[in-house]
Amino acid sequence: MLDVAHVSPRLRRPSAGMLTALLLAVAAAVILAALAFEHIGGYTPCPMCLQQRYAYYLGVPALAAALLLLRLPRPKWAAAVLAAVGLAFLVNAGLGVYQAGAEWKFWEPPATCAPPSSLPSFDLKHMNLDRVPASCGVASWRFLGLSFAGWNAVFSAGLAFGAPWAALKAVARSG
């Protein structure tokens, strides 16, 4: 059993910098995993899946900037960036829940995510036979009962709550 008395106080009370670095590592790992599933694993993302990546494309560089601001030290600026990142991931968690609910048939997916109802016309020179448009209402993969959208909701929620926590620690440090 772990004796908490022997754990460094830094690990018991993580700093804003440690939390931000952890958030950056998690966000980078999630988007890299999504890209690997697509480009290595061959999973075709649906339009909502691609939309859910925006928070990561914004969040990873923003978290890196917040980490830099904490080291400068500009903790209030870092806190503002972290708050914006938290909001972006909160919205993203909502998108993930919405898509996961559509996959479980709790509600309909948006019309823009419906599978094609008729065969499109193809230009044979630019035809990609390996890629079939994915539907937002069908889970192409599940692990422990959660689809890509479900896992995105879990990770986005964690990032959405972790970023404001780091922001509060940054502001407390500046005070």
LINCORHU-V350203 format. One record per residue. RES is the residue in one small letter. PHI is phi in whole degrees, 0 to 359 (none if undefined). D_FIRST is the distance of its C-alpha to the first C-alpha in whole Angstrom. Layout:
RES&PHI&D_FIRST, RES&PHI&D_FIRST
//
This chain:
m&none&0, l&282&4, d&268&6, v&296&9, a&297&12, h&268&12, v&276&12, s&303&16, p&302&18, r&297&20, l&281&17, r&287&16, r&233&20, p&296&21, s&282&25, a&300&28, g&295&28, m&295&25, l&296&25, t&295&28, a&297&27, l&295&25, l&299&27, l&297&30, a&296&28, v&293&27, a&298&31, a&295&32, a&296&30, v&294&31, i&290&35, l&295&34, a&295&33, a&299&36, l&293&38, a&293&37, f&300&37, e&286&41, h&275&42, i&258&40, g&280&39, g&84&43, y&281&42, t&268&44, p&283&43, c&276&45, p&302&47, m&290&44, c&298&41, l&295&43, q&296&44, q&290&40, r&282&39, y&303&41, a&299&38, y&286&37, y&296&40, l&278&40, g&291&36, v&298&35, p&294&38, a&293&38, l&294&34, a&297&35, a&295&38, a&297&36, l&298&33, l&297&37, l&298&38, l&293&35, r&279&35, l&291&39, p&266&38, r&227&39, p&296&37, k&290&39, w&295&40, a&299&37, a&297&36, a&295&39, v&295&38, l&297&35, a&296&36, a&295&39, v&296&36, g&300&34, l&294&38, a&299&38, f&284&35, l&294&35, v&298&39, n&296&37, a&298&35, g&298&38, l&297&40, g&297&37, v&296&37, y&299&40, q&292&41, a&298&38, g&297&40, a&293&43, e&293&41, w&274&40, k&66&44, f&286&43, w&204&46, e&279&48, p&288&47, p&298&50, a&299&53, t&291&52, c&253&50, a&289&52, p&294&52, p&298&56, s&274&58, s&223&61, l&290&61, p&285&61, s&275&64, f&245&63, d&266&64, l&302&64, k&287&64, h&243&60, m&279&59, n&243&55, l&285&55, d&281&51, r&254&51, v&252&51, p&304&51, a&274&47, s&264&47, c&289&45, g&264&45, v&232&44, a&282&40, s&272&41, w&197&37, r&220&34, f&222&30, l&54&28, g&85&31, l&252&32, s&274&35, f&305&35, a&296&36, g&296&33, w&293&31, n&299&33, a&298&32, v&296&29, f&293&28, s&296&31, a&296&30, g&299&27, l&292&29, a&295&31, f&270&29, g&288&27, a&296&30, p&295&31, w&298&28, a&296&29, a&296&32, l&297&31, k&294&29, a&294&32, v&294&35, a&298&33, r&293&33, s&281&36, g&285&37
//
